[in-house]
Amino acid sequence: MNRMKLIPYRMDAILDTTNEVPKGVHMVEAQSLWDETDQGKGSVVAVIDTGCQCNHPDLQGQVIGGRNFTNDHDGDPENFEDNNGHGTHVAGTIAAKEDGKGVVGVAPQAKLLILKVLSEEGSGQYQWITEAIDYAVQWRGENNERVRVISMSLGGPDDTPDLRNSILNAVSQGVSVVCAAGNEGDGREDTMEYAYPGAYNEVIQVGAVNESRRLASFTNTNDQIDLVAPGVNILSTYLEGKYARLSGTSMATPHVSGGLSLIIPLVEKQFQRKMTEAEIFSQLIKRTTPLGYSKVAEGNGLMTLSLTKKLEKLFSSYIT
């Protein structure tokens, strides 16, 4: 059995310091929902990855809990610190806090459950992944918080029954499972590339675009792509309190995970009830903008969270 691995990504730069709202946060229009959702307060995202540098200045106080499923750190289940960098970058895109310094995430008030399933070299056993998914579904916080979103920027070639069953259970429990499409793309829309768990119909599979809204050359295309998000030259938190610009569908995925952290409290407040995973998915797809590519390349389009802008554009088209 092959091991699950980080989806290969590109390191573009490492920075000692920075102070900006990343372009990806602007592209997905996250700030349009910050006031209505208190920046995602109350949402919990399980980040299933390489761990997290929890004391990074931009992530202090954002981590609500965690667990190590790997053999790293002598197999200590309580030590889920990141010794790779990938997980810290993902975590920052989701929920780096807004404090006027460093970077800010899509949902700055959301909390993170860090589940380390990939080792320092970026690989892990399929069993670790399934155990982490099950753990995320069962987890409850001190105030009965629960995970509503799982973010997985990893992939492997094998479609395994245990992995799919864990995902099916998560979805049935009202958890949205967001997965990277993969970076084996050849730049052609007429060829299909699959990586699991992204290729499962039950997950939300995310492809990548650049800041010009053009499809990234590396992004996988297949008949299960749901939407795309910024994934090229993405600025976020990194090891040793630093920052990095990385490229890959791994970087697109947490934009959507953070977006769901804003959508869920918004629509559940509006409808005054808990929404099913299918209903949440429908609300997410409402907030996409087609880019002109085929469905196997962009799915429903780029995640753009502001419905107000869509209505204004629709209205203007009727009166011009």
Backbone torsions as a table, in degrees:
resi	resn	phi	psi	omega
1	MET	NA	129.3	176.3
2	ASN	-68.7	157.1	176.4
3	ARG	-90.7	153.1	172.6
4	MET	-75.5	141.4	-176.6
5	LYS	-134.7	160.5	167.3
6	LEU	-57.0	137.6	171.3
7	ILE	-68.1	125.0	-175.3
8	PRO	-51.5	137.2	-178.9
9	TYR	-136.5	168.9	-177.5
10	ARG	-110.2	130.6	173.4
11	MET	-86.7	117.9	-178.7
12	ASP	-96.6	-36.2	-179.6
13	ALA	-170.3	152.7	170.6
14	ILE	-119.4	133.0	-178.2
15	LEU	-120.9	139.9	176.4
16	ASP	-71.9	-40.1	-179.6
17	THR	-142.0	161.4	173.7
18	THR	-164.2	166.3	176.5
19	ASN	-156.1	88.2	-178.8
20	GLU	-163.5	156.8	168.5
21	VAL	-83.2	117.9	-176.8
22	PRO	-56.8	147.7	-177.6
23	LYS	-59.7	-34.2	179.5
24	GLY	-61.4	-36.7	178.0
25	VAL	-64.3	-40.6	175.9
26	HIS	-65.3	-43.7	-175.4
27	MET	-60.3	-38.4	-178.4
28	VAL	-87.0	2.4	175.2
29	GLU	61.1	37.0	-177.4
30	ALA	-59.9	-40.2	-174.6
31	GLN	-63.8	-20.1	179.1
32	SER	-65.8	-20.6	-179.1
33	LEU	-107.9	-1.0	-174.6
34	TRP	-62.2	-44.5	-177.8
35	ASP	-66.1	-45.2	-177.3
36	GLU	-67.1	-26.4	-174.0
37	THR	-112.4	5.4	-173.7
38	ASP	51.8	42.7	177.3
39	GLN	57.5	31.5	177.1
40	GLY	85.5	15.3	-179.3
41	LYS	-58.0	133.1	-178.1
42	GLY	98.5	-18.0	178.0
43	SER	-81.9	144.3	175.8
44	VAL	-126.9	126.2	178.1
45	VAL	-111.7	127.0	172.5
46	ALA	-86.9	118.9	178.9
47	VAL	-100.3	105.9	-177.7
48	ILE	-96.5	102.6	-166.7
49	ASP	-162.0	-143.0	-176.4
50	THR	-93.8	8.6	-175.7
51	GLY	101.8	-162.5	-176.9
52	CYS	-157.2	141.4	169.2
53	GLN	-79.2	93.6	-171.0
54	CYS	-68.4	-22.7	-179.6
55	ASN	-96.8	13.5	172.9
56	HIS	-58.0	136.8	-176.9
57	PRO	-51.7	-33.1	-178.1
58	ASP	-86.0	-8.1	-176.9
59	LEU	-117.9	-3.1	178.5
60	GLN	-60.5	128.2	-179.1
61	GLY	85.7	-5.3	-178.1
62	GLN	-90.9	-19.2	-176.1
63	VAL	-92.6	119.1	-176.0
64	ILE	-92.1	-16.4	179.8
65	GLY	173.9	-178.4	179.2
66	GLY	177.0	175.7	179.9
67	ARG	-161.1	146.1	177.0
68	ASN	-104.3	121.2	179.0
69	PHE	-102.9	-0.3	-174.7
70	THR	-97.4	-178.0	174.6
71	ASN	-90.0	-3.2	177.6
72	ASP	-64.7	159.8	-179.8
73	HIS	55.0	40.2	-179.7
74	ASP	58.1	26.6	177.7
75	GLY	70.8	15.5	180.0
76	ASP	-67.2	113.2	-176.5
77	PRO	-65.2	-19.7	-178.4
78	GLU	-88.7	-7.1	-178.4
79	ASN	-105.2	98.3	-178.1
80	PHE	-112.2	28.5	177.5
81	GLU	-66.9	146.5	-177.8
82	ASP	-82.5	125.6	174.5
83	ASN	-117.8	21.2	178.6
84	ASN	-123.9	-46.9	179.9
85	GLY	115.0	-29.1	-175.8
86	HIS	-62.0	-49.0	-177.8
87	GLY	-62.8	-36.9	178.0
88	THR	-65.1	-38.2	178.2
89	HIS	-64.9	-45.9	177.7
90	VAL	-59.6	-46.1	-177.8
91	ALA	-59.3	-40.9	-179.3
92	GLY	-65.5	-38.4	178.5
93	THR	-64.1	-34.8	179.1
94	ILE	-73.9	-49.9	-164.6
95	ALA	-147.6	28.4	171.3
96	ALA	-58.2	135.2	-172.4
97	LYS	-75.3	155.9	177.8
98	GLU	-94.0	106.1	-179.8
99	ASP	-137.2	14.6	178.7
100	GLY	79.3	6.0	179.0
101	LYS	-134.2	155.7	176.5
102	GLY	64.0	-131.9	179.0
103	VAL	-118.4	175.3	176.4
104	VAL	-135.1	145.0	-179.6
105	GLY	-89.5	176.9	179.1
106	VAL	-64.5	-37.8	-179.4
107	ALA	-128.3	82.2	-169.5
108	PRO	-64.9	-17.5	179.8
109	GLN	-103.1	0.2	175.3
110	ALA	-70.5	158.1	177.5
111	LYS	-110.2	156.6	-174.4
112	LEU	-118.3	130.0	169.1
113	LEU	-102.4	111.6	-172.6
114	ILE	-93.1	115.9	-179.5
115	LEU	-117.7	105.9	-176.2
116	LYS	-84.0	112.7	-178.9
117	VAL	-122.3	-7.5	179.8
118	LEU	-118.5	137.8	-175.2
119	SER	-79.8	-177.2	-177.0
120	GLU	-55.8	-36.7	-180.0
121	GLU	-83.6	-0.1	173.5
122	GLY	89.3	25.0	177.9
123	SER	-133.1	161.2	-179.4
124	GLY	-162.7	164.0	-180.0
125	GLN	-76.4	146.6	177.1
126	TYR	-57.9	-35.1	-179.9
127	GLN	-61.1	-37.3	178.7
128	TRP	-62.6	-38.2	-178.8
129	ILE	-66.3	-47.8	-178.4
130	THR	-64.5	-38.5	177.7
131	GLU	-63.5	-38.7	-179.8
132	ALA	-67.9	-40.7	177.7
133	ILE	-61.4	-46.8	179.5
134	ASP	-62.5	-39.2	179.0
135	TYR	-63.0	-43.9	-179.0
136	ALA	-61.0	-40.8	-179.0
137	VAL	-66.4	-39.0	-175.8
138	GLN	-83.7	-18.5	-173.7
139	TRP	-62.7	140.9	172.4
140	ARG	-135.3	138.2	179.5
141	GLY	-84.0	178.4	-178.1
142	GLU	-60.2	-30.9	179.3
143	ASN	-106.3	28.8	179.5
144	ASN	65.3	24.7	172.4
145	GLU	-62.6	152.2	176.7
146	ARG	-141.3	157.1	179.5
147	VAL	-74.0	131.8	174.4
148	ARG	-114.1	-14.6	-178.7
149	VAL	-137.2	133.5	171.2
150	ILE	-112.0	130.7	-179.3
151	SER	-115.1	121.3	-177.9
152	MET	-130.6	106.9	176.0
153	SER	-102.3	63.1	-178.4
154	LEU	-147.6	168.9	-178.5
155	GLY	-169.2	161.1	177.2
156	GLY	-153.6	170.2	-175.0
157	PRO	-84.3	-10.3	-170.5
158	ASP	-100.9	130.9	171.3
159	ASP	-90.1	102.1	-175.0
160	THR	-109.1	138.7	-178.8
161	PRO	-57.9	-41.3	-178.0
162	ASP	-63.1	-42.0	179.9
163	LEU	-63.9	-47.0	-179.0
164	ARG	-64.9	-39.5	179.9
165	ASN	-63.4	-38.2	177.5
166	SER	-64.2	-40.0	178.9
167	ILE	-67.6	-43.3	177.7
168	LEU	-58.9	-40.8	178.1
169	ASN	-64.5	-43.1	179.5
170	ALA	-59.5	-47.5	-178.7
171	VAL	-63.0	-39.9	179.5
172	SER	-65.2	-22.7	179.1
173	GLN	-92.4	9.8	176.3
174	GLY	85.3	20.3	-179.5
175	VAL	-101.8	126.5	175.2
176	SER	-82.8	126.7	-178.0
177	VAL	-108.0	113.1	-175.0
178	VAL	-106.8	126.8	-173.4
179	CYS	-133.1	146.4	176.2
180	ALA	-72.1	142.7	-179.8
181	ALA	-71.8	-32.9	-176.3
182	GLY	115.1	158.3	-174.7
183	ASN	-118.1	34.7	177.7
184	GLU	-98.4	13.4	-177.3
185	GLY	-64.0	150.6	-179.3
186	ASP	-111.2	13.5	179.3
187	GLY	80.5	3.7	-179.9
188	ARG	-113.3	137.2	-179.7
189	GLU	-83.1	-14.0	-175.5
190	ASP	-94.4	6.7	174.9
191	THR	-118.5	145.1	-174.9
192	MET	-106.0	133.9	173.6
193	GLU	-126.8	131.2	-175.5
194	TYR	-123.3	139.0	168.9
195	ALA	-137.2	145.6	-179.5
196	TYR	-107.0	142.8	14.4
197	PRO	-88.0	-0.6	-176.2
198	GLY	-55.6	-34.0	-174.6
199	ALA	-78.5	-6.0	176.7
200	TYR	-69.1	138.4	179.4
201	ASN	-62.1	-29.5	-172.7
202	GLU	-77.4	-16.0	179.7
203	VAL	-93.2	168.9	173.4
204	ILE	-97.7	105.6	-174.2
205	GLN	-93.7	129.9	-170.9
206	VAL	-117.4	125.1	171.4
207	GLY	-96.7	179.1	-172.5
208	ALA	-122.9	143.7	170.9
209	VAL	-127.8	164.0	176.2
210	ASN	-93.5	-177.8	-174.4
211	GLU	-69.7	-12.5	175.0
212	SER	-92.4	9.4	-179.7
213	ARG	65.7	25.4	175.4
214	ARG	-99.1	143.6	-177.8
215	LEU	-60.5	131.7	177.8
216	ALA	-66.1	140.3	-175.8
217	SER	-63.5	-25.9	-174.4
218	PHE	-90.1	-13.9	-170.1
219	THR	-68.9	136.7	177.2
220	ASN	-64.9	144.8	170.9
221	THR	-117.7	134.7	177.4
222	ASN	-166.2	173.8	-172.8
223	ASP	-81.6	11.0	177.1
224	GLN	-118.2	6.0	177.7
225	ILE	-63.1	130.4	179.7
226	ASP	-98.7	-38.2	-178.9
227	LEU	-168.0	174.3	178.2
228	VAL	-126.1	161.8	-179.1
229	ALA	-151.3	167.1	179.8
230	PRO	-59.3	129.7	-178.1
231	GLY	-144.6	14.6	-178.3
232	VAL	-121.2	125.8	177.3
233	ASN	57.7	47.9	-175.1
234	ILE	-87.1	125.3	-179.6
235	LEU	-89.5	128.7	177.0
236	SER	-160.3	-176.9	-178.6
237	THR	-67.8	153.2	-178.6
238	TYR	-147.9	178.1	-176.5
239	LEU	-62.4	159.0	177.6
240	GLU	60.2	30.1	178.7
241	GLY	70.3	15.3	-177.7
242	LYS	-96.7	-171.3	-179.2
243	TYR	-133.5	154.5	-179.7
244	ALA	-144.0	152.4	171.2
245	ARG	-106.6	116.6	-178.3
246	LEU	-123.8	156.4	178.4
247	SER	-128.6	137.8	177.6
248	GLY	157.1	165.2	174.2
249	THR	-66.6	-18.4	171.9
250	SER	-58.5	-32.2	-178.1
251	MET	-85.1	-25.7	177.0
252	ALA	-72.5	-39.2	-175.5
253	THR	-54.8	-49.4	-178.1
254	PRO	-66.6	-21.6	172.8
255	HIS	-61.2	-42.7	179.7
256	VAL	-71.5	-39.4	177.0
257	SER	-60.0	-43.2	176.2
258	GLY	-66.3	-38.7	177.9
259	GLY	-60.3	-41.4	176.8
260	LEU	-64.9	-30.5	177.7
261	SER	-66.3	-22.3	174.0
262	LEU	-90.1	-41.0	-176.7
263	ILE	-65.5	-43.6	-173.8
264	ILE	-59.6	-54.1	179.5
265	PRO	-64.6	-30.9	-180.0
266	LEU	-64.2	-53.5	-173.9
267	VAL	-75.4	-30.1	177.8
268	GLU	-71.0	-29.5	172.7
269	LYS	-69.7	-40.3	-179.3
270	GLN	-66.6	-44.3	-177.2
271	PHE	-88.4	-10.1	177.1
272	GLN	58.2	39.5	175.2
273	ARG	-163.1	165.1	174.6
274	LYS	-74.3	136.0	-179.2
275	MET	-97.3	148.3	174.8
276	THR	-74.1	166.1	178.1
277	GLU	-61.6	-39.2	179.4
278	ALA	-64.1	-38.0	178.8
279	GLU	-68.4	-39.6	177.4
280	ILE	-64.2	-42.4	177.6
281	PHE	-59.0	-42.5	178.5
282	SER	-61.2	-40.6	179.1
283	GLN	-67.1	-35.5	176.4
284	LEU	-64.8	-47.4	-176.2
285	ILE	-66.3	-27.4	173.1
286	LYS	-59.4	-27.1	-174.8
287	ARG	-103.4	50.4	174.6
288	THR	-128.8	154.1	178.8
289	THR	-124.5	117.3	178.5
290	PRO	-60.7	142.5	-177.2
291	LEU	-110.1	-4.4	177.4
292	GLY	100.8	1.7	176.3
293	TYR	-90.0	171.0	177.7
294	SER	-70.6	161.7	-179.1
295	LYS	-62.3	-32.3	-179.5
296	VAL	-73.4	-10.7	178.3
297	ALA	-101.1	-45.6	-174.6
298	GLU	-115.4	-2.6	-175.8
299	GLY	60.3	-122.4	179.7
300	ASN	-90.3	-4.4	177.4
301	GLY	118.4	-167.2	-177.8
302	LEU	-81.6	132.4	175.0
303	MET	-63.3	118.3	175.3
304	THR	-132.7	111.4	-163.6
305	LEU	-78.5	-18.0	-175.6
306	SER	-84.9	108.0	173.9
307	LEU	-72.2	-26.7	-179.8
308	THR	-59.7	-44.2	179.2
309	LYS	-63.1	-37.8	180.0
310	LYS	-64.7	-42.8	-179.7
311	LEU	-65.9	-39.8	178.3
312	GLU	-62.5	-41.5	-179.9
313	LYS	-66.8	-41.5	178.7
314	LEU	-63.2	-43.9	-179.9
315	PHE	-63.1	-42.8	-179.1
316	SER	-64.7	-31.9	179.2
317	SER	-68.7	-27.7	179.3
318	TYR	-78.0	-28.6	-174.3
319	ILE	-99.5	0.2	-179.8
320	THR	-106.5	NA	NA
